[in-house]
């Protein structure tokens, strides 16, 4: 029963994150919504690792989730860096950008 509950909550989180990616206009909100969708996928994978009639869960989905968390943190850091650089470049006056400096 608990694996089914985790799977449903994971699917709801994924749907909310997907809606946030599509509906949000600021880039930071899109990154946060993408992280929520990723958390839903991780929760769903952990729920699917629970097998019937076996005393221990399957370790392969758990290893995939741990690897996915590391990749998600790195991708989030890269996305935030790119957002900061984009904001810095868009706030620069036009004359300074056209000077070649």
C-alpha positions as CSV (number, residue, x, y, z in Angstrom):
1,X,0.0,0.0,0.0
2,X,2.8,2.5,0.8
3,X,4.5,1.9,-2.5
4,X,1.3,2.7,-4.3
5,X,1.0,5.9,-2.3
6,X,4.6,6.9,-3.1
7,X,4.0,6.2,-6.8
8,X,0.8,8.4,-6.8
9,X,2.6,11.2,-5.0
10,X,5.5,10.9,-7.4
11,X,3.2,11.1,-10.4
12,X,1.4,14.2,-8.9
13,X,4.7,15.9,-8.2
14,X,5.8,15.2,-11.8
15,X,2.6,16.6,-13.2
16,X,2.9,19.8,-11.0
17,X,6.5,20.3,-12.1
18,X,5.6,19.8,-15.7
19,X,2.8,22.3,-15.4
20,X,5.2,24.8,-13.7
21,X,7.8,24.4,-16.5
22,X,5.1,25.1,-19.2
23,X,3.2,27.9,-17.3
24,X,5.9,29.8,-15.5
25,X,7.6,32.7,-17.3
26,X,10.6,33.6,-15.1
27,X,13.6,31.3,-15.7
28,X,14.2,30.7,-12.0
29,X,10.7,29.3,-11.5
30,X,11.2,27.1,-14.5
31,X,14.3,25.6,-12.9
32,X,12.5,25.1,-9.6
33,X,9.5,23.4,-11.4
34,X,11.9,21.2,-13.3
35,X,13.5,20.1,-9.9
36,X,10.0,19.3,-8.6
37,X,9.3,17.2,-11.6
38,X,12.6,15.4,-11.1
39,X,11.8,14.7,-7.5
40,X,8.5,13.2,-8.6
41,X,10.4,10.9,-11.0
42,X,12.8,9.9,-8.2
43,X,10.0,9.2,-5.8
44,X,8.2,7.1,-8.5
45,X,11.3,5.1,-9.2
46,X,11.8,4.4,-5.5
47,X,8.2,3.2,-5.2
48,X,8.7,0.9,-8.1
49,X,11.8,-0.6,-6.5
50,X,9.5,-2.2,-3.8
51,X,8.9,-5.7,-5.1
52,X,6.1,-8.1,-4.0
53,X,7.0,-11.3,-2.0
54,X,10.7,-10.2,-1.6
55,X,12.0,-9.1,1.8
56,X,14.3,-6.4,0.3
57,X,13.8,-3.7,-2.4
58,X,15.6,-3.9,-5.7
59,X,18.9,-2.0,-5.4
60,X,19.2,-1.0,-9.1
61,X,16.4,1.7,-9.1
62,X,17.8,3.0,-5.8
63,X,21.3,3.3,-7.3
64,X,19.7,5.1,-10.4
65,X,17.9,7.5,-8.1
66,X,21.1,8.3,-6.2
67,X,23.0,8.9,-9.4
68,X,20.1,11.0,-10.7
69,X,20.1,13.2,-7.6
70,X,23.8,14.0,-8.1
71,X,23.2,14.8,-11.8
72,X,20.1,16.9,-10.9
73,X,22.1,19.0,-8.4
74,X,24.9,19.6,-10.9
75,X,22.4,20.5,-13.7
76,X,20.6,22.9,-11.3
77,X,23.9,24.6,-10.4
78,X,24.7,25.0,-14.1
79,X,21.2,26.3,-14.9
80,X,21.4,28.9,-12.1
81,X,24.9,30.0,-13.3
82,X,23.5,30.4,-16.8
83,X,20.5,32.4,-15.5
84,X,22.9,34.7,-13.6
85,X,25.1,35.2,-16.7
86,X,22.1,35.9,-18.9
87,X,20.8,38.5,-16.4
88,X,24.2,40.1,-16.2
89,X,24.5,40.3,-20.0
90,X,21.0,41.6,-20.4
91,X,21.5,44.3,-17.8
92,X,24.6,45.7,-19.5
93,X,24.0,48.9,-21.5
94,X,23.9,48.7,-25.3
95,X,26.8,51.1,-25.9
96,X,29.2,49.1,-23.8
97,X,28.2,45.9,-25.5
98,X,28.7,47.4,-29.0
99,X,32.1,49.0,-28.1
100,X,33.9,45.6,-28.3
101,X,34.9,45.8,-24.6
